[in-house]
Amino acid sequence: MVILQFLPVLLSKPETTTSEATPMGFTMALKAKYEDILTFIDLLSRTDRIISIDSIDISGEGQAFTGNLLTVTLRGRAYVFR
């Protein structure tokens, strides 16, 4: 299960053109096995888009690292050019 939520984004065209990168905040929540979460974070770090991660929260029940599902909440920013 993956849930991806973006913070409010301005959809109108800016009055001046600029080549500055604009941050777009996001929150992502996933529920998966530990190994799958590691793979996902590795793939995320290899993307061509500039991404900064502000926080990663991981929680689980019982012996979470032996096969049970973990819940991960990742908050960050992706940078886009206008």
N, C-alpha and C positions, 0 to 999 in steps of 0.2 A: 504494500500500500504506500503510495506517495501522494502527498498533498503539497501543492506549490501555490503560494500566495504572494502577490506583488503589492508593495505599498502604493499609494496613489501616484499616478503618472500623468503629467501634463500632455494632453493629446493635441493641443493647438500648435501651430508652427510659430517658432520664435520670430520676433520682428527683425532681429539682426542675425546674420549667419555667423557661426563661430565653429571652430574646429576643436573646441574643448570637450573633454569627456564629461558626461553628466552621469552621476550615480543613480541607479535605480534599485531601491531597497527590495529585498525579498525575504520571505520566511518559507522554509521547506521542512515538512515533517515526514518521516518515513518510519516504517516498521519492517524490520528485516533481521536476518541472522547476522551475527558479528562479522563473518567473512564477507558477506554481501555489502555490508556498510563500508568496510575497508576498501573493497573494490570500487564502490561508488565514489568515495572521497578521493581515491587515487585518480579515477577518470575525471572528476571535477577539477582536480589540480592540473590536468593536462589539456584542458580546453583552450581554444584560441582566444576566447573572450577574457578580458581582465576582470577578475572576481576577487573581492576581499571578503573574508569570513570574519564576522564580528564575534560570533559565539557558536559553540556546538554543545548541546546538552544531550546526554545519553542516559537513559534509564531502562531498567529491566527488573524482572521478578525472579526470585530464586537464583539458581545457578545460570545466570544469563549468558555467560561465555561458553557454555557447553552445548549449545544448540537451540536454546529458547530464543524467541524473538526479542529484540531490543527496540525501543522507541527513541528516535533521534530527531531533535529539532535543531535546524541549522539556520542562523540568521546572517545575512551578508548583503553585499552590494555588487551589482554588475554594472560596469561602466559602458555607456553607449555614446557614440559621437552624433551630434545633431548636424 
